[in-house]
Amino acid sequence: MASILKVDDLRGNTSAGDITITSEGGAATQSLQAGLVKVAYGFSQRSDTQNGITAGSSSDQALNISSYVDNTTGEATININNAMSNQQYIFTSGMLATNNTSTVTGACTTTAIFLRINDADNGSAQDNLHYGKLTGDLA
């Protein structure tokens, strides 16, 4: 019979934030906290009637986001509610259009992601639906 573990708080024995998970084969371990997504968002700079998306709309599935700012065509700021510990976080993103690329600018901080969306063919700025997530350590 399978067991069910119900808890409201997980803490490591050595230190509160030090919990390791053993791999399925038992040969490797990974830090639980390091593997968790700390920020997730979806934000649209343009309307897409085919997919029911309105410009300026945001995902109901956002995690740790305080606000979105549509700066100008192809550029947006995603503001983080609880700061990252440093700017060395891992960022993964995507777009609705297949011919666009997303670039995180050098101006990113521990509390804001600055994005630029470009047309992959000609490099021009493009408004789009973009989504992303961060992993790393919270401050």
Secondary structure, DSSP 8 states (H G I E B T S, - for coil): -------S----SSSTT--EEE-TTSS-EEETGGGSEEEEEEEESS-BGGGTB-TT-B-TT-BSEEEEEEEETTEEEEEESS-BSSS--EEEEEESSTTEEEEE-TT--SSEEEEEEEETTT--B---EEEEEEES-B-
